[in-house]
Amino acid sequence: MNKTALAFLKELVATPTPSGAEHDGQKLVADYMRRYADTVRRDAYGNTIGVLNPGAELRVMLAGHCDEIGLMVQHIDDKGYLYVSAIGGVNVRLLQAERIVIHGRKGPVRGVFGVQAIHLMTQKEREAGAPKIHELWVDIGAKNRKDAEKAVALGDAATIDAGWIDLRNGLVACRAFDDRIGAFIVADVLRILARRKINVALHAVTTVQEEIGLRGARQAAFGIDPAIGVVAEVGFATDYPGSNEKMIGEARLGAGPILRRGPTYHPWVVDRLGAAAAKLKIKVQSQPEARGAGTDAYALQVSRAGIPAGLVSVPTRYMHSPVEVIALKDAEQSARLIAEFVAGLTGRETFGE
């Protein structure tokens, strides 16, 4: 991977960006985009939009969401313990004994999810399933409620405190590759295309609030009104114990980007993405998806009169956990593939009759 791009990716993933508090991560994106884009702007809710060749008639939108799952301070009890609610699809069973960072207005506040010592548990408690999120408490070391309120406030967002780990064979682990890797890819396409002539106006968007309802992509698509859209996301890898290929299809880390097929994804866009991969001699994997309502591609499909959209996914293990694992090679190839797709457009593409 390009050294400049890799340094940007590491900084971007290290910057906590839960839905509703996206601005730190989006600032990094905007700074990176300004090196390569003709214009960069941020809309009312924080979507960051970098544009190449803005004067072209046909507009193409790329989308990768910058937000991650997180938590929100819901209650502070008299003893100073915090109770939280989920922002997005949080796996509650993973929270016990985790480290946490609350992103307060006065700066980050560190804490831990408390847990009963196993020595003090009954046999029934040891065998119990996942607790409810409102049963968990966060310990920030406060003396009481008044002391806690000096550091945090109701409504403050929080994330798990887990950083980048280099594994073997080009694999890396971190929280928030879903979908900081997509935001990275979208921004890096601008770098790849900055010195190439393209025939379309390329709007590269790192979207907000995907994890709570695909909101940012809907907002950006309505404003940009693109003719074509491509989304960069994570996808389910199946090369680990316990995965079920019969349910989701097969995908392995390091075996190339995933191209999705199904009713959400426009056949022409999918075919052209495949052709771009073939031109670059990039191997791709295919996963059928009968519904496909969980990514920004769906937001594009149902925006305005319907935007022909495709989805390029980076195979990912352990999604929505603090240890999501990807192959850097797959991310790099995803950016190159999408860039080649854009470069191959004539600007005269039409759809419908």
SEPAKE-901297 format. One record per residue: residue in three letters; x negated, y, z negated of N, C-alpha, C in turn. Coordinates in steps of 0.1 Angstrom, whole numbers, plus 2048, in hexadecimal, padded with zeros to 3 digits. Example, Ala and Ser with C-alpha at 12.3 -4.5 7.8 and 13.67 -1.06 7.14 Angstrom:
ALA77C7C77B27857D37B277C7DF7B2/SER7807EA7B97777F57B977F8007B1/
end
This chain:
MET7F87F48008008008007F780C800/ASN7FB8178077F58248087F28287F9/LYS7E682D7F67E28317E97EB83D7E4/THR7ED8467EC7F68527E880484D7E5/ALA8098447ED81683F7EB8178377DE/LEU80D82E7DC80D8267D080C82F7C3/ALA8048397C38038427B78118487B5/PHE81884D7BF8258527BE82F8487B8/LEU82E83C7BD8378327B883582F7A9/LYS82982E7A582682B79782B83678E/GLU82984379282E84E78A83D84E78A/LEU84484B79685284C79785984178E/VAL85383578E85982A78685782D777/ALA84C834774849837766852842760/THR85984976986185476486F850762/PRO87484F75588184B75388C854759/THR89584D76089F8557688AD84E767/PRO8B384E75B8C184875A8CB850761/SER8D684A7658E185276B8E685D762/GLY8E78697688EB8757618DF87D75C/ALA8D387775D8C787E7598BC87D763/GLU8BF87E7708B687A77B8AB88477E/HIS8AB8907788A489B77D89589977D/ASP88F89277388189077287C88777E/GLY88387C78087F87478B88187B799/GLN88C88279A88E8897A68848947A9/LYS87F89A79E8748A47A086889E7A7/LEU8648927A285988C7A885B8897B7/VAL8678847BA86B8817C886A88E7D0/ALA8708997CB86F8A57D38618AA7D6/ASP8588A97CC84A8AC7CE8448A47D8/TYR8478977D884188E7E28468917F0/MET8548937F185A8967FE8548A3804/ARG8518AD7FC84D8BA8018408B9809/ARG8388AE80682C8AC80E82E8A981C/TYR83A8A381F83C89E82D8498A3834/ALA8538A782C8608AB8328608B9837/ASP8688BD84086A8CA8458718D383A/THR87B8CD8348838D38298868C981E/VAL8868CE81288A8C68078948CE7FE/ARG89F8C87FA8A88CF7F18AF8C57E8/ARG8B58CB7DE8BD8C37D48CB8C87D3/ASP8D58BF7D48E38C47D38E78C57C5/ALA8F48C87C38FA8CC7B68F88C17AC/TYR8F88B47AF8F78AA7A58E98A37A5/GLY8E08A87AD8D28A47AC8CD89B7B7/ASN8D68977C18D08907CC8C58987D3/THR8BA8927D58AE8987DC8AE8957EA/ILE8AD89E7F38AF89C8028A38A2809/GLY89B89A80F89089E81789389C826/VAL8918A682E8958A683C88A8A7846/LEU88989E8508808A085B8888A3867/ASN8838AC8708898B087C8978B487B/PRO89A8BE8728A88C286E8B08C787A/GLY8AA8CC8858B18D18908B88C7899/ALA8B48BA8988BA8B08A18C98AE89E/GLU8D08AB8A98DF8AA8A88E389E8A0/LEU8DD8928A28E288689C8DB88588E/ARG8E28848838DD8838768DD874871/VAL8D287186B8D08638658CD865856/MET8D485E84D8D285F83F8CC852839/LEU8C18548328BB84982A8BF84B81C/ALA8C28408148C68428068BF8377FE/GLY8B983B7F38B48327E88B78397DB/HIS8BD8327D28C18397C68B683A7BC/CYS8B58467B58AA8497AC8AE84679E/ASP8BB84479B8BF84178D8BD83378A/GLU8BC83077D8BB8237778C682176D/ILE8C88147698D181175E8CB817751/GLY8D381A7478CE82173B8D8820730/LEU8D78287268DF82871A8E2836716/MET8EC83870E8F084570A8F38456FB/VAL8EE84F6F48F18506E59008526E3/GLN9078496DD9158496DB91984D6CD/HIS91184A6C391484C6B590784D6AD/ILE9078556A28FC85569890385368B/ASP8FE8496849058476778FE84F66C/ASP90484E6608FF8566548F0853651/LYS8EC8476548DE8436508D484665B/GLY8D984C6668D08506718CE84667C/TYR8D583B67C8D48316868DD835692/LEU8D883369E8DF8366AA8E682A6B0/TYR8F282D6B68F98236BD8FB8286CC/VAL8FA81F6D58FA8236E390581C6EC/SER9078226F791081C70190881A70E/ALA90D81271790580F72390881972E/ILE8FD81C7368FE8247428FB81A74D/GLY90581575490380B75E9037FD759/GLY8FE7F37618FF7E575D8F47E0754/VAL8F57E47488EA7E073E8ED7D2739/ASN8E27CA7398E37BC7348E17BD725/VAL8EC7BD71D8EB7C070F8E37B5707/ARG8E27A970C8DB79F7058CC7A1705/LEU8C77AA70E8B97AD70E8B57B9705/LEU8BE7BF6FF8BB7CB6F78B57C96EA/GLN8B97BE6E38B47BC6D58A57BC6D4/ALA8A07C46CB8917C56C888A7CC6D3/GLU8917D36DD88A7DA6E78867E86E2/ARG87C7EE6E88787FC6E68808056EF/ILE8838106EB88C8196F28868286F1/VAL88982F6FC88683E6FC8938456FE/ILE89684E6F48A28576F689C8646FC/HIS8A386870789E87470E8A6881709/GLY8A18856FD8A88916F78A489E6FD/ARG8AB8A86FA8A98B56FF89C8BB6FA/LYS8978B66EF88B8BB6E987F8B26ED/GLY8818A86F587789F6F987A8916F6/PRO8728876FA8758796F88748756E9/VAL87D86C6E587D8676D887D8586D9/ARG8738526D28718436D387983C6C7/GLY87E8316CB8858296C088581A6C4/VAL88B8126BC88C8036BF89A7FF6BB/PHE89E7F56C38AA7EE6BF8A77E56B4/GLY8AE7E76A88AC7DF69D8B27D169E/VAL8AC7C76978B17B96988AF7B368A/GLN8B87AB6868B87A367A8AC79967A/ALA8A479867089A78E66F8A0780670/ILE89A77867889F76A67A8A076366C/HIS89776666389775F6568A476264F/LEU8AB76D6528B777164A8C476D652/MET8C276765D8CE7646658D4756661/THR8E17556628E77486608E574066D/GLN8E873366C8E772B6788F1730683/LYS8FD73467F90773968890274668F/GLU8FB74E6878F675B68D8EB758697/ARG8E274E6948D774A69D8DD7456AA/GLU8E873E6AA8ED7386B68F77416BD/ALA8FA74D6B89047566BE8FF75B6CB/GLY90975E6D49067646E19027726E0/ALA9037796EB8FE7876EC9077906E4/PRO9027996DC90A7A26D49117AD6DD/LYS91B7B46D89217BF6DF9177CB6DD/ILE9177D46E790E7DF6E79107E86DB/HIS91D7E96D79207F26CC91B7EC6BE/GLU9177DF6BE9127D96B29037DB6B0/LEU8FC7E06BA8EE7E26BA8EB7F06B5/TRP8E07F16AD8DC7FE6A88CE8026AD/VAL8CB80F6AE8BE8136B28B881B6A6/ASP8AC8176A28A481D69789A82669C/ILE89B83369989183D69E889842692/GLY88B83C68688483F67A88A84B673/ALA89684E67689C85A6708A0857661/LYS8A08616598A386064B8B285F649/ASN8BA8666518C88666518CE86D65D/ARG8DB86F65E8E187466A8DB88266D/LYS8DA88B6638D58986658C789866B/ASP8BF88F6668B188E66B8B188967A/ALA8BA87F67D8BA87A68A8BF885694/GLU8C888D6908CE8976998C48A369C/LYS8B98A36948AE8AC6988A78A86A4/ALA8A889B6A88A08966B38A98926BF/VAL8B588D6BC8BE8886C68CC88E6C5/ALA8D488D6CF8E18926CF8EA8886D6/LEU8F78876D290187F6D99018826E8/GLY9018786F090087A6FE8F2879705/ASP8E88796FC8DA8787028D986A709/ALA8D286A7148D085E71B8C3857716/ALA8C284A7188B68437138B383771D/THR8A783371D8A282872589981F71D/ILE89881272188F80971B88080D71E/ASP87880C71486A81071586280571B/ALA8618037288597F872E8537FD73B/GLY8467FB73C83E8017478397F7751/TRP8317FC75A82C7F57668227EA761/ILE8237DE76781A7D37648157CD772/ASP8087CC7748037C67808037B777D/LEU8097AF7868097A07857FF79B790/ARG7FF78E7927F678879C7FC78A7AA/ASN7F47897B47F87877C28017937C7/GLY7FD79F7C38047AB7C88127AD7C2/LEU8167A67B78227A87B18217B27A5/VAL82B7B97A282B7C37978387C2790/ALA8387C67838457C577B8467D3774/CYS8537D77738567E376C8657E476B/ARG86A7ED7628787F076187B7FA76D/ALA8877FA77288C80477B887803789/PHE8817F778E87F7F679C88D7F77A3/ASP8977F379C8A57F67A08A980379C/ASP8A980E7A48A580D7B289A8177B5/ARG8918197AB8868227AE87E81E7BA/ILE87E8117BD87780D7C987E8117D5/GLY88B8127D58938177E08908267E2/ALA89082E7D788D83C7D887F83E7DE/PHE8768367D98688377DF8688347EE/ILE86F82A7F286F826800874832809/VAL87F83780488684280C87C84E80D/ALA87585280286C85D80286085980B/ASP85B84D80A84F849812851848821/VAL85E84682586184683385D854839/LEU86085E83185C86C83684D86D838/ARG84586782F83686783183286083E/ILE83985484083584C84C839854859/LEU84485B859849861865845870867/ALA83E87585D83B88485D833888869/ARG82B87F86F82388387B82887D888/ARG83487688783A870893845879898/LYS8478798A58538808AB85F8778A9/ILE86A87C8A38768758A388187D8A9/ASN88B8768AE89687C8B68A387F8AD/VAL8A287D8A08AD87F8988AA88888C/ALA8B488D8868B18948798B288A86E/LEU8A78888678A687E85D8A888484F/HIS8B28808488B588483B8B2879831/ALA8A787A82A8A38708208A8874813/VAL8B186C80D8B88708008B58667F5/THR8B086B7EA8AF8637DE8BB8677D6/THR8C485D7D48D18607CF8D285F7C0/VAL8DC8657BA8DF8647AC8EB85B7A9/GLN8EC85679D8F88507978FD84479F/GLU8F483D7A58F88317AC8FD8267A2/GLU8F68257978F981B78D90681D786/ILE90D82878891A82A78292582D78C/GLY92382879892D82A7A292A82F7B0/LEU91D82E7B49198337C191C8417C4/ARG91B8497BA9208577BB9188607C4/GLY90A8607C19028697C99028677D8/ALA90285A7DC9028577EA90F85C7F1/ARG91A85B7EA9278617EF9268707F1/GLN9208777E791F8857E79168897F3/ALA90A8837F49018877FE90688380C/ALA90C87880E91187481B91C87E820/PHE92488281692F88B81A92989881F/GLY91E89D8189188AA81C9108A9829/ILE90989E82A90089D836908898843/ASP91289084191A88B84C911884857/PRO90A87A85390187385C90886A866/ALA90286787190785D87B90384F877/ILE8F884E8708F284086D8EC84185F/GLY8ED8368578E783684A8DF829848/VAL8D482A8408CD81E83C8CA82082D/VAL8CC8168258CA8168178BF80D813/ALA8B681280A8AB8098058AE8067F6/GLU8AE7F97F38B27F47E68AA7E87E2/VAL8AD7E37D68A77D67D28B17CB7D6/GLY8AC7BF7D78B57B47DB8B17A87D2/PHE8BB79F7D18B87937C88AE7897CD/ALA8A37887C789A77D7CA89F7707C4/THR89B7657CA8A07587C489474F7C2/ASP8887547C187D74B7BF87874A7B1/TYR8827487A887F74679A88873C794/PRO88573678988E72B78389B730780/GLY8A57297838B372C7808BB73478A/SER8B57387948BC74079E8C47377A7/ASN8CF73C7AD8D87347B58D97397C3/GLU8D17337CC8D07377DA8DE7347E1/LYS8E672B7DC8F27287E38FC7337E1/MET8FA73B7D69037467D48FF7537DB/ILE8F27567DC8EE7637E18E47627ED/GLY8E07567F18D77557FC8C97557F7/GLU8BF7517FF8B274F7FB8A975C7FE/ALA8A17607F489776B7F788C7697ED/ARG88076B7F38737697EB86B7767EB/LEU8647787E085B7847DF84F7827E8/GLY84C78C7F084178C7F9844786806/ALA85078280885477C81585B78781E/GLY85B79381B86079E82386D7A481E/PRO8717AF82387E7B681F88A7AD822/ILE8947B081B8A17A981D8AA7B2826/LEU8B07AC8318BA7B38388C77AD835/ARG8D17B58308DE7AF82D8E77AF839/ARG8F07A58398FA7A48439077A183D/GLY9127A884291F7A783C9277B3840/PRO9347B383B93D7BD8409397CC83D/THR9317CE83392C7DB82F9227E1839/TYR91B7D884090F7DC8489127DB856/HIS9107E785D9147E886B90B7DF874/PRO9107D687C9087CC8848FD7D388C/TRP9007DF8928F77E589B8EB7EA892/VAL8ED7F08878E37F487E8DA7E9879/VAL8E07DE8758D97D28718D07CC87C/ASP8D67CB8888CE7C68938C27CF896/ARG8C47DC8968B97E58998AE7E588E/LEU8B37E38828A97E18778A07D5879/GLY8A77CA87D8A07BE8818977BF88C/ALA89B7C78968927CA8A28867D289E/ALA8887DB89587C7E38908727DB888/ALA8787D188086F7C88798677BF883/ALA86E7BA88D8677B289785C7BA89E/LYS85F7C68A18557CE8A88487D089F/LEU84A7D189283F7D38898397C6884/LYS83F7BB88983B7AD88583D7AB875/ILE8477B287084B7B08628557A5861/LYS85279B85985C79185686779684D/VAL87479385087F79784888678B843/GLN88D78C8388967828338A4787834/SER8AD77D8358BC7818378C477B82B/GLN8CD7848268D678081C8E4784820/PRO8ED77B8228FB77F825901785818/GLU90B78E81A91279480F920797813/ALA92978F80E93779081393E79C80E/ARG93A7A28039417AE7FD9397BA7FF/GLY92D7BB7F99247C67FB9287D37F6/ALA92F7D47EA9347E07E592C7E67DA/GLY9207E17D89187E57CC90C7EE7CF/THR90A7F37DB8FF7FB7DF9048087E6/ASP8FA8117E88FD81D7EF90181B7FD/ALA8FE80F80390380C81191280C811/TYR91880780792780780692C815806/ALA92581E7FE92982C7FD92983280B/LEU91F82F81391E83582092982F829/GLN92B82282893581C831943822830/VAL94682682395482B82195483B820/SER94984182394885082394E855830/ARG95586082F95B86783B96285D844/ALA95E85D85196585385A95E84685A/GLY95484385194D83785193F839858/ILE93483885192783985692182C858/PRO91D82886591681C86790A81A85F/ALA9098108578FE81084D8F880284C/GLY8EB8028488E47F58468DD7F6838/LEU8D97EA8348D27E98268C57E2828/VAL8BA7E78238AD7E18228AA7DF814/SER8A87D380F8A67D08018987CA7FE/VAL8937CE7F38867C87EE8897BD7E5/PRO8857B07E88887A57DF8837A87D1/THR88C7A67C78897A97B988D79E7AF/ARG88479B7A688879179C88C79978F/TYR89579378889979877A89F7A577A/MET8A87A87848AE7B57868B67B9779/HIS8B67C67778BC7CC76B8B67C775E/SER8A97C675E8A27C27528957CB751/PRO88E7CB7468827D37458767CE74C/VAL8787C275386D7BB7598707B8768/GLU8767C176F8797BE77D86C7BC785/VAL86C7B278D85F7AE7948617AF7A3/ILE8587B67AA8587B77B984A7B57BE/ALA8497B37CC83D7B27D383B7C07DA/LEU8307C77D782D7D37DD82E7D37EC/LYS8297C77F28297C58008377C7806/ASP8427C17FF84F7C28048547D1804/ALA8507D97FA8547E77FA84D7EF805/GLU8407EC8078397F381283F7F0820/GLN8427E38228487DF82F8567E5831/SER85D7E682686B7EC82786A7FA82C/ALA86180282785F81082B85B81083A/ARG85280883E84D80884C858804855/LEU8607FA85186C7F585987680085C/ILE87A80785188481185287E81D85B/ALA87282085986C82B86186C827870/GLU86981B873869816881877817887/PHE88181387E88F814883892822886/VAL88F82C87E89283A88088B83F88D/ALA87E83B88E87683F89A87B83A8A7/GLY88282F8A68888298B389582E8B7/LEU89B8378AF8A883D8B38A68488BE/THR8B08488C78AF8528D28B585F8CF/GLY8BE85F8C58C686B8C28D386C8CA/ARG8D58628D28E18628DA8EB8568D6/GLU8E88508CB8F08448C78FE8498C4/THR9088418C89168438C591C8368C1/PHE9278378B992E82C8B493D82E8B6/GLY9458248B89538258BA9568288C8/GLU96382B8CB96782E8D996E83C8D9/
end
